[in-house]
Amino acid sequence: MTLPGTSFPLRASWLVAACLVASWMVFPVAHAQEAVEGAVVAETISEAAQRTAQEYGSHTRQGGVWIEAAMDWVGVSLVPVAAVPLTILLCVLLVFGFINIFGLFAIWLERKVSAHMQCRLGPMEVGPHGALQTIADGIKLLAKEDIIPRLADRPLFILAPVIVFTGVLMRFVPLPFGENLVASDLDLGLFFIAAVGSVEVLGVIMAGWASNNKWSLFATIRTATQMVSYEIPVGLAFIAVVVCAGTFSLHGITEDQAGWFWNWYIFRNPFLMILSLIYLVASLAECKRAPFDLPEAESELVSGFHTEYSGIRFSLFFLAEYAAMYLVSAVAVVIFFGGWWSGIPFIDNLGAGGDAGAGAVLLGFLIKAAILVSKSIFLVFVQMWVRWTLPRVRLDQMMFVCWKVLTPIAMVSLVGSTLWELASGGAPLFGLLALLNLDG
């Protein structure tokens, strides 16, 4: 049974529009959160325009200001009333575009990684080294018939993939892509990412329940159990980082790791090194990746919670999974691996001086963005490496690892990291450099 008017253009435009509208509702909320924290006062249009100009002059960390600066550079001017909604729309489109481009690249990369690990070549025919194979598959999925089971709950079945994708897209709001390159630098950015992650769980539950399929329902129960459970060790790792940084802002956490590589939080004390490993393991379960891919166990549940989905709706689930892989990897880079800092001050200081030219500033900006994205892609590669190396665990083993291994160790490490901070005064490299007076 198909929806009326389910031609390829209508299906594609409907789902993309739904995702963008949902994201459009999220970005103003994120910006409003900062306004509430800063004691909101009534402003006239002229006062708002003056405040925006002052923020632009002080190089505020809002991604929207960089967009406005780019518009000024090309000679496009905006009245204050139109500037805010257009800025929000551009932020949404840029993040949405990055997710789509990264999804195409990550799917091709995983095919190549799995092939080489199994002594195969992977896709080779469509484009150089199969680089266009993912695009061809995406066009095929968009053109496939949109089938909805006769006994499915139609409204929930239609809405579920949009909720799942939007739940992932929302978490990109405070995530930096480089220095001064962020949609909205929320003061509670890390808390926002942890809290909004629950939206994806709701979408998966909706998909399994609405499908009216026993295998999908089993997968839904597994998903709820797994993702809610593994939020505990992830949250404990976040708390330990916040204790060290003194802020929830991802920009502030990254700035605290400037300097040599031993200033990165993974080297700050031995407990944070343990917590970084716990976070990486728990993030695999959060993304439903092997060896924790129980919600999509094809040998047991056909295809898990999206068994009944096809075409563009299935592609949204698929895209959300790879977007989540980048998200958790980028968060790990920001809170443990120095963010956009290379760990070599000579490189990091390019374009940082007040007398630096426009070319040096642009070069430094691009280098920092490339460093952060490269680190994140490397961790995505590690997730793929793990998937094609380790076998799937059983459900009881998955729960045992969470509640009897990761959570107790994370709690002890949180207490240990806090005490270490008090004893060492926050000195990096396990506090040894403070004793040797080598870190200034």
Order of alpha helices (4+ residues) and beta strands (2+ residues): alpha-alpha-alpha-alpha-alpha-alpha-alpha-alpha-alpha-alpha-alpha-alpha-alpha-alpha-alpha-alpha-alpha
